Amino acid sequence: MTGDSEQAANDDGKPNQRSATGSGACDDGPVLEKPRPSAISRPQSPQSSFLARPLSVTLDLSRAAAPASAAKPLIELSGLTRPQLVAALTESGVVEHGKARMRATQLFRWMHHRGVTDFAMMTDVAKETRARLAERFTVSRPEVVERQVSKDGTRKWLIRMAPGIEVETVYIPSVGRVGALCVSSQVGCTLNCSFCHTGTQALVRNLTAAEIVAQVQIAKDDLAEWPSDKEDRLLSNIVFMGMGEPLYNLGSVADAIEIISDNEGIGISRRRITVSTSGVVPQLQALGEKTQAMLAISLHATHDALRDELVPLNKKYPLDQLMAGIRAYPGLSNARRVTFEYVMLKGVNDSPDEARALVKLIKGIPAKINLIPFNPWPGTDYQCSDWATIEAFGAILNKAGYSSPIRTPRGRDILAACGQLKSESEKVRASAMRKLSMAAMAGVLDDDEDEAAA
């Protein structure tokens, strides 16, 4: 109970009854006083006689109008898996239970196969049903704040999911089978990796499954990729290498992967979807079981002392636990290798001894190593390894039987002075992180496409 009703209530929840009798006062009306005796007796008129009577006023607030409740927000359907979509349609009462599964498949195909953003365009759904759907649900897109295209074909979108909630999504052509999209799973990050200045940005919140899927839909809008089964597709791979740690938002990531990989919709094979993690060991098994996605590990060091510094999460899940978790990853095989991401830091982790230690560390794990030249930013103490040093490091890995591509960033011309964050210093951090992410992405996807056959 709020407002006047709350103020007028007794402890038992009933409205107060206030009286103004005699010299008593009612807060909501004039104070009436008893006439004083007069030395001269005068006859009283009927009106004055009425005023002299005791007056009792009762305030009845039981019928006070309750404040109008705010309208319920529309439910975004694009973030629901097909079983979740069936449940939402049934619970809303818009669709009869017996028709919910059929109607869910129709809606799913319109959203994710044809890219429709308006119920009115869903022509195989009855007009009356479309109207009811529009009253409860939405299939809209978030706002694209900025779009940039590099001279090498790389595209970047700054997407506003909600006020103050913005993420970047990057498409790189000629990576993977034909092109790859790097998506974010969180706004901000909690990992504080010392070589990644973006990691110092505070975590704002997790993205929802709808917000993750929307990044793919927006890319497909811009690439003219609808319907999803069209020939000469430009988008073939998805990598969770954008902002955030995907395994700290596994529920939404898993739902998004189920939607993206569903053959009734976008239809990108799970073997073309890669999830990169800094090593949240307890979630590795669940990631493999729920998503069947390809695994990438942000490694960067071969012993705990150094990795504690570079990737502080290692203090919680040290290398022995991480390696054990990787070896137990569901589906790991020569056809489904794990990718180890290794940023090359001059004088820190780039010696021949480190290369040999890396071979020893991952022995027995079907793997490849992606060597990433470090992209420094103003104020960092790290420098990129010399090219000759990187090549020598890679040669040791190759001799041991591991593929170790050296990848350089793409789309430099659209990343140097941009970013989704709110201050110029944060833009510099975001730019540096995007360069690192895209280099990692290229290495994960571009080396052995024969293993990622749909």
N, C-alpha and C positions, 0 to 999 in steps of 0.2 A: 504494500500500500504506500503510495507516495503523495507528495503535494499536500493540499488542504485536507484530504481524507486522512492522511497519516497524522497530521497535527491534531485532527479532531477525534482521534480514536483513543479510547481507554486502553489499559494494559490488556484487557480481555478481547481486544480487537473490535469492540462495538463503538459506534459513533458516540462522542460526548453529547450530552444534553445540557445546554447552558441556560439558566433562567435569570431574569432580571426582575426580582420582586422587591418592592419597597426601595430601599437604598441600594440594592444590588444592581450590577451593570452587565449589559450584554456587549461583548467586544464588537459586535457587528451592527449596533444600532445606538440611538441617542440614549443618554442616561436620564431616567425619569425619577424625580425626587417627590417625596410625600409633601403635600402643601403644609406650610407652617400655620399654626393657629393664629387667628387675627382678633384683635380687640373689638373690631366691629363685625358683627354678624351680618352677612349678606346672603340673600337667597342665591342658590346655585342653579345655573342653567343646566339643562340636560347634558350639554356638551361638557361643561366643567365637572359635572357629577361623574361622567364617564371617565374623564382623565384622572379623577381622584381614585378610581378603583385600582386595586393591585393589578399589575400587568405581568403576564407570564408569556415568555417567548421560548419556543423550542426549535432548535435547528436540526432538521432531518437531512443528513448527508448520505443516507443509504442509497439514494437514487442519483447521486452525483455522477456525472458522465465520466467514465474511465478514459484516460488518454488513448488516442488511437495508436495501435501497435504499428511498428514500422513494417513495411512490406518485406516479405522474405526475399533474400537474394536469389536470383536464378541459379540453378545448378548447371555447371559446365559439363556437358556430356563427353567432350573429346578426351577427357582424362579417365574415362571409365573403360575397363576391359569389357568384353562382351557379357560375361556372367554378371558383372557389376551393373551393366546397362540394363539387363533383364530385371534385376532387382529394383533399380531406380524407377523404371517404368511401371512395375507392378505396385510398388509402395505408394507412388504418386496417385494411383487411381486413373491415370490418363489412358492406360492400356489394360485390357482385360488379361487376367493371368494366362489364359489359354493362348493368347496371341502375342504375349510379351517376347518370346524367343524370336519369332518371325519378325516382329517389328524392330527388335534390337538389331538384328542382322541388316535390315533395311537401312536403319539410321547409321549403323557402323560403316556401311559401304558408302553412303552419301558423304559422311564426314571424312573418312580416311582413304577411300578409293577415288572419289571424285573431288574432294576438297571443298564441298559446299559449306557455306557459312550462314545459310538462311533456310529455315524450315519450309518456307514458301516454295523453294526450288525442288523439294523432295516430291516429285510428281507421282510416284507410286504409293504415296501415303495419302489417305483420305483428307480432304480439305479441312473437315471439322477436327480431325485428329491433329493436323498440323497446327491449327489455332490453339488447341489445348496444350500441345507441346510448348508452344511459344510463351504460354502463360507461366510455365513452371521451369523451363530449361533454356539454355543458350548453347550455340555452337559457334560463337564469335572468336575472333583472333585478338590477341593483345596488340598494343600499339607499337609500330616500328618507328622509333624516334629518329634513327639515322641509318642510312644504307651507304656503303662504300664499295667500290669495285677497284681492284688493283690492276695494274697493267699486265700482270701475269694471269689474270682471270680469277684470283681469289676474291671472295665476297664476304663482307662482314655486315652484320645487322646489330644495332643496339635496340633491344626490345624492352619496353616498359610493361612489366606484368601487373603492377599496381603502383600507386603513388610511392615514390622512393624505392621501388623494387625494380632494378634494371639489370639485365645481363647481356653479354655479347655472345653471338653465335657466328661461327666462321665456317665457310665452305671453301674447300681447296680442290680445284679440278686436277685430274690426272693423278689422283692418289687412290689407292685401292683399285677396284676394278675400273671405275671411271671417275669417281669423285667422292670425297668424304666430308662429312659434317661433324664439327666439334661442338658438343652441347655442354651446357652447365647443369649442375645438379643442386647447387646451393648459391645463395647470394652471400659472398664473403667466405672466409675460411678460418679454421681454428688451428691449423697444423704448424704455422710459423716456421716453415723450412727456411734456413738461413740464406740459401741461394735464391730464394723466391720471395721478392719483396712484397708481392701481392698477398702472400700468406700472412702478412701482418695486418691485413684488413680484417676488422671484426666481423664475425658471422652475424648476418642480419636474420636470415631464416632459411629453412629448406624450401626448395621449389616443390610444387605439387606435381603429380603425374601429368595433369593437364598443361602445366607450364613447361614441362620438359617436352611433351609431345608438340606443343605449339611452336617450339623452335624448329622442329622438323617440318611442320606444316608451312611456316613462313618461308623457309628455304625452298620448299616445293612450289609455293606460290610464285616466288621470284624467278625460279628456274623453269617455270611453266611445265611442271612435272605431273600435272593431272591429265587424265586419270593415271593411277599408279602403275598400270600395266602397259603404258605407252612404250613404243619402241624408242631406241636411242636415249635412254634415260641418262641423266647427268649425275644423279645421286645414287651411290651403291653401298656406301659404308657409313656407319655411325660410330663415333668414338666419344666416350664420356671422359674428356680430358680438358673440359672448360673449368669454370670456377667451381671450387668446392671439392670435398671428399665424398665420392658417390656412396661408399659403404656406410657413411653416417646418415644416409638418406635412402637406405636400401629399399624400403617399402615402395616409395614413389618411383625409384629407378626401376625396380622389378616390374611394376605395373606399366610404366612407360615402354619398357622393352617388349612386354607382352602385346601391347597395342601396336607398336611399330613393326613387330615381326608377324602379326596376324595376316594370313594370306587373303582375308576378306577386305583388307585395308591397304596400308602402305606396303606391306609385304617385303620388308628387308630381312634377309635371313639372319638368324641369331649368330651364325658363324661370321657374319659381316658386322657384328656389333661388338665393340671392344670396351671394356670397363677398366680404367686405370685407377689404382689405389696406392697410397703410400704404405699400406700394410696393416689394415685393421684386421688382424688375424682371426678373431672370433667370427667374423662375418664372411670369410672366404668360402667356407663350405656352403653357407646359405646362398651366396651369390651364384655359385655354380649350379646348385640344385634348383634354384628358382628361375634363373635366367638362361642357363646354358650359353652364356656369353663368353667371348674370348677374354683372357686375363692379361693385363699389363701391370707391372710392378715398378713403381718409382723408387729405384734402388740407390744408386749414386755413391755407394761405399761398400767396402768388402769386410769391414770389421766394425764392431759396435762403438768403439771410442769415436771414430770419425762419423759414423752414421748418427750417433746421438747428437752431434753438432749440426750436421746437415739436415737431418730429418728427426726432430725431437720426438716424434711418435715412437721411434726406436727404443726409447727409454722404457716405454710401456710394453712394447712387443719387439724384443731384440731379435737379432738375425736368426738364431737357432729356432725360435718359434715361428718366425716368418717362413723360413725354408721348409720347415715341417708342414706348415699350412699349405704352401704352394705344392709340395709333392703330393698332398692329399686332395688337390683341387679336382672336383668331378670332371671327368672327360678328358683330362690331360693326356696327350699322346703326341706322337710325331706329327700327326695331322692337325693337332690342336695345341700348338706350342704356346708357352707363356713368353711374353716379351718383357725383357728387363730394360728399363730406361736408365741411362747413365749419362749425366751431364758432365762434360769435361771441364774441370777446373784446374787452372795452371798451378802446378806445384802442390796440389792438394790431394787429388785422387787419380792422377794421370801417368804414374810411373809404370815401367815394365813390371815391377814387382806387384803393383796393384792389379795389373792385367792378369798375371798368373794367379794371384789370389782370387780373382773373380772366377777364373776357370775352375779352380778348386771348390769354390763356394757353391757353384751351381751344378757340379758334377752329377750326372744321372737325371737331370731335369730336362725334358724336351724344351728347348728354349732358343731364342735368338736375342742378341743384345743390340739395342739401338743407341748409338753414340751421338750425343747431342752437343754441339759446340755451344758454350755458354754465351748468352747475350747480356753483357753488363749494363747497368744503369747508373746514373749519377749517385755517388755516395757508397756504392758497394765496394767491399774489399776484395772481391773475387775478380779474377781475370780469366779469359778464355785460353785454353791450352793452345800452343802453337799447332799449326796444321800438321807438320811433320810428326809431332808427338802423338796427335790423334791417330794418324795413319799407322804409326808403329804400335800403338795400343791395339788397334783393330787387327793388325797382322798377327799378333799373338793369339787373339781370340779365334781368328780364322784358322790358324794352324791347329788349334785344338778342336776344330770341327764345328765352330759356332758361326753362324751368319752374323755379321756386325756392320750393318750399313751406317755410313756417316751422313747425317741429314742436316741440311741447312734450311733456314726459315723461308717461307713463301709470303708474298704480300707485304713486304717491308714498307712499301710506299704508302700504304693506308693504315699502318699500325704505329708509326713513330710519334704521332701527335694526337692520338685518340684513345678512347677508353670509355667504359661505361660509368666511371665513378665521378664523384661530385667535385673534387678539387684537382688542380693541375698536378700536384704531387701524386695523387692516387691514379691519375691518368698515366703518368710515367710508369708506375708499378704495373698497372693493367697491361700497358703496351709490352713491357718486358715479359710478363707472364704469357701473353698471347704468342710472342715469338717462340718462347720455349715450348709451349703446348703444340704449336703447329709443327715444329721440328720433330717433336716426339711422335705426333700423329703420322707424319710422313714415313718415319721409320717403322712404325707398327704395321702400316698397311701396304707399303709399296714394295716390300722385299719378296714376298712369297705368295702371290695371289692364287697360285694353284692350290694352296691349303684352305682358301676361303671360298671354294666353289659352293654355290648355293645348293 
